[in-house]
């Protein structure tokens, strides 16, 4: 089991990566799955747009794209995070950038765990789940 964080031509660097990795492992175990190999790749708008177009046929920027390589109960995958979009969204939603980064990391991980957001009902379930997990992370980080 290994969680790696890579940076592709961006100046951004994540803080508290150890605590975030611990949180992500807890998310996987909470769903009764086994942590496998996960790679989070932070990239810029140009590259996230290229990936979105090449693999999904979408011609727009996004904050997260997930490639699922899981086998049975072992969760494996690559999660590309468009950090420029994440920064814009943090401002738009008036949340700290670190929280928005965690939000998209959890969102991508939830996709690997079988959650979807294709319908309004699926989006609601996924949003409630990710916000509950962020709240738990915040409480643990603050020692509550």
ABEGO torsion letter per residue (X at the ends): XBBBBBBBGBABBBBGAAAAAAAAAAAAAAAGBBBBBBBBBBBBAAAAAAAAAAAAGBBBBBABBBBBABBEABBBEBBBBBAAAAAAAAAAAGBBAAAAAAAAAAAAAAAAAGBBAABAAAAAAAAAAAAAAAAAAAAAAAGX
